[in-house]
């Protein structure tokens, strides 16, 4: 099973992230796609950093149309 849309990079998961990942893996989740989108590039950077750290997590990044005006080069 693949979780095709998760936000495991959110700070709310910080202290519990290892346990959350362990429960997902134990439940049969073999891969997770962490979506890095939000009001600034922090979300993209956090998602890709998590994907770099975990072999079964992949990152997909993007910008919501309503956030484009806040984005900078």
VOGU-3710 file (C-alpha; in Angstrom, 3 decimals, decimal comma):
1> xxxxxxxxxx> 0,000/0,000/0,000  1,216/3,500/-0,843  0,080/6,649/0,926  -0,147/8,961/-2,070  -0,709/12,212/-0,155  0,612/12,926/3,305  2,102/15,865/5,187  4,508/14,088/7,518  6,854/17,062/7,337  4,474/19,251/9,364
11> xxxxxxxxxx> 5,869/20,383/12,702  2,958/18,741/14,535  4,584/15,390/13,755  8,033/16,460/14,972  8,364/14,597/18,260  6,109/11,702/17,205  7,267/11,299/13,586  9,325/8,119/14,210  6,337/6,457/15,889  3,944/7,618/13,161
21> xxxxxxxxxx> 6,252/6,190/10,489  6,663/2,932/12,418  2,880/2,502/12,708  2,401/3,184/8,998  5,087/0,678/8,059  3,709/-1,915/10,459  0,269/-1,444/8,889  1,720/-2,308/5,478  2,427/1,111/4,005  5,474/0,538/1,826
31> xxxxxxxxxx> 5,881/4,079/0,463  4,622/7,569/1,259  4,431/10,684/-0,898  4,929/13,764/1,240  3,373/16,827/-0,383  5,410/20,003/0,003  3,085/22,879/-0,758  2,217/25,975/1,134  2,653/29,685/1,466  6,428/29,615/1,054
41> xxxxxxxxxx> 9,295/27,352/0,047  9,729/26,046/3,608  7,108/23,395/2,915  8,914/22,180/-0,203  12,255/22,127/1,590  10,824/20,216/4,563  9,171/17,603/2,341  12,321/17,025/0,310  14,472/16,846/3,452  12,212/14,153/4,858
51> xxxxxxxxxx> 12,366/12,259/1,568  16,160/12,512/1,649  16,214/11,072/5,170  13,787/8,160/4,669  14,143/5,624/1,856  10,404/4,936/1,618  9,272/8,578/1,553  9,103/10,556/-1,681  8,429/14,262/-2,082  6,131/16,057/-4,486
61> xxxxxxxxxx> 6,260/19,839/-4,364  4,037/22,507/-5,809  2,380/25,833/-5,247  -1,321/26,356/-4,696  -2,665/29,017/-7,066  -3,826/31,137/-4,115  -0,240/31,199/-2,769  1,508/32,293/-5,963  1,408/35,998/-5,105  3,362/35,299/-1,884
71> xxx> 6,134/33,413/-3,649  9,456/35,024/-4,492  12,324/33,917/-6,709
//
